[in-house]
Amino acid sequence: MSRLEAKKPSLCKSEPLTTERVRTTLSVLKRIVTSCYGPSGRLKQLHNGFGGYVCTTSQSSALLSHLLVTHPILKILTTSVQNHVSSFSDCGLFTAILCCNLIENVQGLGLTPTTVIRLNKHLLSLCISYLKSETCGCRIPVDFSSTQILLCLVRSILTSKPACMLTRKETEHVSALILRAFLLTIPENAEGHIILGKSLIVPLKDQRVIDSIVLPGILIEMSEVQLMRLLPIKKSTALKVALFCTTLSGDISDTGEGTVVVSYGVSLENAVLDQLLNLGRQLVSDHVDLVLCQKVIHPSLKQFLNMHRVIAIDRIGVTLMEPLTKMTGTQPIGSLGSISPNSYGSVKDVCTAKFGSKHFFHLIPNEATICSLLLCNRNDTAWDELKLTCQTALHVLQLTLKEPWALLGGGCTETHLAAYIRHKTHKDPESILKDDECTQTELQLIAEAFCSALESVVGSLEHDGGEILTDMKYGHLWSVQADSPCVANWQDLLSQCGCGLYNSQEELSWSFLRSTHHPFVPQTCLPHEAVGSASNLTLDCLTAKLSGLQVAVETANLILDLSYVIEDKN
Amino acid sequence: MLSSMAAAGSVKAALQVAEVLEAIVSCCVGPEGRQVLCTKPTGEVLLSRNGGRLLEALHLQHPIARMIVDCVSSHLKTTGDGAKTFIIFLCHLLRGLHAITDREKDPLMYENIQTHGRHWKNCCQWKFISQALVTFQTQILDGIMDQYLSRHFLSIFSSAKERTLCRSSLELLLEAYFCGRVGRNNHKFISQLMCDYFFKCMTCKSGIDVFELVDDYFVELNVGVTGLPVSDSRIIAGLVLQKDFSVYCPADGDIRMVIVTETIQPLFSTSGSEFILNSEAQFQTSQFWIMEKTKAIMKHLRRQNVKLLLSSVKQPDLVIYYAGVNGISVVECLSSEEVSLIRRIIDPSPFVPPQAFSQCEISNTALVKFCKPLILRSKRYVHLGLIGTCTFIPHCVVLCGPVQGLIEQHENALHGAFKMLRQLFKDLDLNYVTQTSDQNGTSSLFLYKNSGESYQAPDTGKGSIQRPYQDTVVENKDELEKTQTYLKVHSNLVISDVELETYISYSTPTDTFQTDETLKCLSLERNRLTDDYEPLLKNNSTAYSTRGNNRIDISYENLQATNITRKGSMLPVSCKLQNMGTSQSYLSSSMPAGCVLPVGGNFEILLHYYLLNYAKKCHQSEETMVSMIIANALLGIPRALYKSKTGKYSFPHIYIRAVHALQTNQPLVSSQTGLESVTGKYQLLTSVLQCLTKILTIDLVITVKRHPQKVHNQDSEDEL
């Protein structure tokens, strides 16, 4: 009867953004995400009151997936950030903060949502076309022939995740490992269409980070006893591999919908075992050296194979099947007889290895596009954070391979972009407005809201009470320590801008980021020599940031456009 | 007494309900409308500007509200558009009806309507109005559409004969549609996407069947990808199946494909049969046979050049393995919709019946251009380059958006657009009743046309009416005697009729523009009305002789009812009069497919104008009243659309300009670009009138507090 219960009426609220409750919850969320942002961001400890796992993080993906958001508007915001992160891995916090800022800044301006949305969209397309244009002053080309810029990119990602708890030396080590792992996945002689391989991250907890290592090929974890039982193979040529996806345990497969009547005295188990042993004989006669099975191998077959000096490893699991297929070049076998000779693959060598307390069976490939990254960290939470960071970095490198550009990090892109937008809207408002019904005043208001939203994103990089300045030539970000004496001579206090491209020895003039200043033309067209000389840049992924920017503005527009919220109370 | 109170209450209650709904939907109507966020009980969030979806999400409890929502959803199911307009229009209609009852209770107005007031107060007033509504909808509306509105229609086709569609007009139509459906920062993009999709899928031979195909299988023809900006949405050639390959073997050139619905591998026993195993050897032989058989089938497939196997069931490992060995890609677990879509696209379908394998006879293979994995945001899909038939070239829409809710909104909007186009491409049959023969049809048309001028020159108007009258008298001498007697009777009625006309025009001053006009012409109308009766009556009797009996009976029922409401005291006479005199000619005509009008309330203003003219001319008080109420309620829609506009684009300006243009026979100028389907508007109008009729026929709402199931049953009975 409970299913026939009449539905409860929904709750319908108009103009949701004007209510105090929504504003409060939005500002709480904003405080949470802002405080996490950047290398000096504060960590959040998330734990369930009912016990279990405690997560210490400052990453948007971990943070948002653990937060329980109930208000529908917040849900829209967090899901859109989560969706962005799951497709681009990076720039989640940036997206979340920018979105919150955009919503907050236009409230109280007294403009209609239509105007705000229309102008936001214009400003967004202005940003996108600038960041994609040749004249863009805040992006640099990525040179894949040297590791310098790639290392900078990876390092920037690692340093922006303080919950990994890495020292400077460890950061360098892990950055190099990640880059190496990524380079191993690129096929050596690829023509035209490149299919990247895969880096498998193997957990190795309670070890020093410095002990992390990258190995070509696949590591299969085994107990010491099992490993001892495997006989060493000494063979100069490559080893022949058979990979089974079907069970070799002797189960009788699907017999159809009808009934099967077995006469007394007939043992199907024996019949199947015979079949398995026949299979074993075929494998032996085909000179297979290594038999891998996704599921279980019958002990008798295992023993038979061992007797014939064939290594048999079972229970590999479905996750390793695809990399194994790729690496060995086998066709996963689903048959218990008449195996086509084309189905066999090969590996260069196998060996056993011990890392920390764990034992591994290591398959070394002929041509590696599959590699294993043995990742160590001191404790579970730090390891989880490091693993997420490594995945992010690997993904960012893949995205960079597709679009070989990087944006200046450390907040310089945002301040530069804000300066560009300010200048553009002051100098040439007609070209932005075109035939729209919006007035210039409206444009100025919204542009100011948009730019200050961008600037307060980078403002939240500073958590220790320091000041943030911007220079009037490049529009880059400079930060001053909190306890520095207030002097007129900024040049002595500042050393480098946020991304590390410029130093204060140049004749620059600075002003506080939050203060009002006249719009100026930020220098466009980055000179090549400037990029070449700088060795320690902070960089951001262009693809991820562009999408983050788009998603933030689109989501903010979506939320500003809401006139009613209907909550289903069933 | 009780029932009448309840009846009066029901309009009031319905109005209250409708006003609440109107408040919600009016925020997202038109190009300036905003979004509404709905949460599902599962916690998912959904964005919507779709009126139907909003109304359903509210889970309303009020029985009348539920009835309205049901009417809206059944309307949406066929047309895919107009839920918000439905509510606004219904609300204005109810307001108009409510205003009449209010006025009755007003002591100042009481004198004017004294003669009728008595009657209105009789218990059945709402029922009569609802019957008048039915009459209007079934007999009058189509006529007005056909005779007056149709001359303003534009066609979406660049050449009506071949029904060729030019891109620019489709763009105008779709832009206007999506304006009211998706968020304003995306509507241009989505309408372009839809337009591209449309022209990519269509061939020169495509007809309405393509819309049906896309409408039926829209879910299979689009893929949603979250986490990407909306602008990444695109159209890709071929079909995308939302699953990965079980085996993928890269293949070029001539790729043949088969579809199977059962496992290829032979099994020990089929359903209903028994397999007896007598020895171990027998088991091994059978297993061996199965293996060899599977191998043979797959080899055979390869010889047929089959490189792709689509299966609606999961295939055993053995099949997958031999497929891989033979270079055949396999996709398993296709849904039945996917299978039937593929079978509809490809003709003849490459479907292999189960028994074909045992005989190794596979003849039905189909050619595909390519078959490859498609990666969208790190999820893998199967991408098939199906070669379509001559009417449909398969394409898929990839919809991107930051959140699922937004993607769903776009998906629904696109689906709705196809529904709308499907309706637009159909001819619409119009059936209506005229009370005059052909001759007078033209003369009354003349009257309408010149209704503006006839005030200045009433004499010419008179003349033109009287001439055909005299002609018919001569032609129908045998009927003459009867008619003349009724004419005498009728002359008594005329005065009160004019009074009623006065009352109506006073009683509907909800709209200031229209009232002025009615008042102006009132004195002249008095003259014309008396004249008008004669030719009409005469001709009714003329047509009578040629009518079948059964039809007249049907119409008679309605008319009798309306007569009762009109004049209680004269009931027997007028009833008899109608019985004899009301013979009507049933006309049917059709509105060609592809009729459109410019957006921005053009349809409503036009219909409003012609209905007012009609109301001035017609003689039955109910008909006049119903026409007036509908005409005034229609204006509520453009008024809502222009709500936020000021100055030259405000509603009063638009309205005055439109009416002036109509009076001087100039073309209407629309301030907005964009077109909308006339069929959609027409269907909306009829659906609303049906809904209103339903509401009016209810006199009591009885709340039953019992088990929900029982309550539910009762509801459904009420709704039916």
Interface residues (C-beta under 8 A of the other chain):
Chain A: M1 L4 E5 A6 K7 K8 P9 S10 C12 S14 P16 P72 I73 K75 I76 T79 S80 N83 H84 V85 S86 S87 F88 T112 P113 T114 I117 R118 N120 K121 C245 T246 S253 D254 T255 G256 E257 G258 T259 V260 V261 V262 S263 V266 S267 L268 N270 A271 D274 Q275 Q331 P332 I333 G334 S335 L336 G337 S338 S340 N342 S343 S547 Q550 V551 E554 T555 N557 L558 D561 L562 S563 Y564 V565 I566 E567 D568 K569 N570
Chain B: I24 C27 C28 E32 R34 Q35 V36 L37 C38 T39 K40 P41 G43 V45 L47 L54 A57 L58 H59 L60 Q61 G183 R184 N185 T226 G227 L228 P229 V230 S231 L267 F268 S269 T270 S271 G272 S273 E274 F275 I276 L277 N278 S279 E280 A281 F283 Q284 Q287 F288 M291 E292 K295 P316 D317 L318 V319 I320 Y321 Y322 G324 V325 R377 S378 G401 P402 V403 Q404 G405 L406 S644 H707 P708 Q709 V711 H712
